[in-house]
């Protein structure tokens, strides 16, 4: 089934390439390259935990980007605690850079893209094979001196201990994401150009990836190639994402085809 779907997708991709330069349908949106492609495939924008087209998930980036590639969204457990909005943001957040201007004066932020090395605010990712979980820990001693005011806020607030409770994801739920939404991935890079104030895309580099494994995912996570990205402010939690360095994605999958 997926091979037949891939043949149909290849035909549509060839048609899109023949269209030449296509105007960005979401100007001002960093995700415009993907949104425009979804429009061309007639895919509704969504955050569903299912593939976009049949068995295939679409991912796209600008050819010159150095940005991480989002694999999937998943909030940490314990979810009944609403960990990000109820614990990380109010207890470990810091004043939003636009507090008092674009947002209310009490707007706080918790934006961290972390891996197995400690961040400058003392957070890191741990892979616990014994408990079969991926979790996040905090070390007060690892906070960089440039965050001295925030360090004082932590010491006087929650104190210097590790996160309680520990935010985590089970190996089983990560593997489920890999088996459902990401089992078959079509990755598309777009060349870009600007004409006046408008951005245009040329889609002509396509790659197909099939059958990711939890073992490779965990290995890449431990190696610092996969990151956990928190992006929340007082008024809105944009969601917690697992992201990967684009050039490392080949290692996640058992099969790779250049379309």
N, C-alpha and C positions, 0 to 999 in steps of 0.2 A: 504493500500500500504506500509506504513512504517513498519508495523508489519511483512509483508512478506519479505521486504528487510532486516529487522533485523535478521530473520531466516537464510537468505542466508549469511549475514555477520558473524553470529555465526558459521556457518559451515566453512567458510574461516578462522576465528580466531582459530578454533580448529585445522585446518591443519597447521596454522602458529605455534601454540604452539607445535605441534608434530614435527616440524622441529628442535626444540631445539635452541641452541645458534646460532645466526645469526650475521655475521660480519657487522659492521657499514659501510654503503655505502657512508657516507659523513665524512670521518675522519677529525678531526680538526674543525668540525662544531658543535656548541652547539645544533643545531637543527637536528643532525644526527639521533636521535632516531625516530623523526617523518618522516624524509625523507626516512629512510630505510623502515618504515612501509608502507608509500605511495607506494614505489616501489613494496612491496609484494602484495599490493592491485591493482597495476597497475594504480595508480593515478598520473597524471602529477602535478609537483610542480607548485602552482599558488597562486595568491592573489585575486582571484575572490571573489565577494561577494555572492557566491552560495555554497551550500554544496559540499563535495568532491565526495560522492558516493550516487546517487539517492537523497533521502531526508535526508541523514545522513552526518554530519560533523565529521571528524576524528580529535581527539586531543590526543597527547601522551606525556609522560614525563618519565624521569628516576625515578624509584621507590624511590630513596633516595633523590631526589631533594627537595630543599626548595624554588625553584624559582616560581615566579608568572606564571599563565597560561594565555596566550594571548587569548582573546575572539574574537576580531575583530580589524581591522584597520579602522580609519576614521579621515581625516584631519578636523580641526576646521573651522567653518565659521568665518568671511567672506572669502570664498575661492578665490574670485577674487583678494583679497589682498595678496594671497600666504602667509598666516600668519606666518607659521614657517620659511620658508627661507627668507622672506622679512622683518619680524618684530622681531620675537623672536631671531633668530640667530644673525643678525648683531647688533641689538640694546641692546639685553639682554644676548648675548652669552659671552663666556670667552675663553682665549687662549686654544686651544686643547693641551692635554698633549704630543702629538707627533708632534706638530708644529715645523718645522725646522729640523725634522729628517725624519719620514715617510711621512709627509705632508709638504706643503709650510709653510714658517715662519709666514704667516698671517692667517693660518687655525684657525677657531673658532669652538666652540662646544656649543651645547645646549642639554644637556642630563639631564632630570628631570623625576623622577617617583613620581607623586604627588597624594595626596588624600585630604580629607577635613581638615586635619591638615596642618599648614604651613610647607613648606620645609625649609631647612637651607638657601635657597636663596630667601625666601619670597613669594613663589608661593603656591597657594592652589586651590582646586576644590570647587565649590559652586553648589548646586542644588536649582534652583529658580522655585518653583511650580507656582508662579503667572505668570511668563513669559514662563513657560513650556520649560526651557532650562537648560542645564548643562554648566557652564562656568568656566573660570580660572581667578583668580584675583591675584594681586601682591601688597605686602605691604613692602615698603622700610624699615620700622622700624623692620621687622622680619628677616632681613639678619643677619646671624651669624657673629661674629667678625672674624672668621677665613677666611672670604671672604672680608676682609677689602679693598684690592686692587680693587676687582671687584665692591664693594660698591661705591668706589670713581668714577669708570668708569661710573656707572649708574647715580650717582648724577651729574656728569659733562656732561653726554650725554643726555639721555631722561628725566632726573630729577627724582623726588621722587614720582610722582603721580602713580595712577593705570594704567594698560594696556589700551591703546587706539589705535584702537577699541578693544572691549572685544572679545576674542576668545570664541566660544560657539558651542554647538551641540543641536539641538532641541530634545525634547522627542520623536517626531514623527519619526525622522530618526534613533534614537536608537532603538525604537520599531520595525522599519522595519528590522534592522539588526537581532534582536531577532527572528522575524517571518520568515526570509528567511535563512540566513546562519546558525543560531544557534538553530532553532526550534527542531531539533533532533541531539543530540550529543552522539557520541561513544567515551568514554574516556578510554585510554589504558595505563597502566603502565608497564614499562620494567625493569627487573632486569639487571644489568650490570656486566661485568667482563672484565679484560684485559689479553690478552695473548701476551706477548712481547709488541710491540708498537701498537697492534690492539685492538680495543674495540668490544665487542660482546654484543648482546641483547637477552633476553629471554622474549617474550611477553606472559603473561598468566593471567594478571588481567584486566578484562574488565567491564566497567559499561556503562549503557545506561541512558541518560537523555532526557526528553521530555517536551515540552511546557513551556519555560521560560516566565516570565511576566515582563512588564516594571515596575510595582509596586515593585516587589522584587529587580529588578536591581537598582532602585533608592534608595531603603532602604539599600541595601548592599553598594552602593556608599556613602551614608551619614554616614554609620557606619564605613567607612574606610576599607572595605573589597575589594572594587574595586578601581583600580588606573588608572590614565591616564599617559601614558609613552611617553615622547618626546625623540627622538633619532636622532639628526641632527648635521651635521658638514658642514663647508663651501662647501666641494666638493660633499656632498650627504645627502639627507634627507631620513633616513631609514623608515620613516613613523610613524604616531602617533597611538598608540595602547591603547585599553582598556583591562586591565588585572585584574585577580582575584586571591585571595589566593586559591590554589587548594581545600583545605578542606571546603571552603565556597560555592563551586559551587552547592552543593545539595540544598542550600536555594534558588538558582536562578530558579530552575525548579519545576514544579508541579508533575512530575513523575520521579521516579528513580528506575532502575532495575539493579541488579547484574547479569551479563550474565554468 
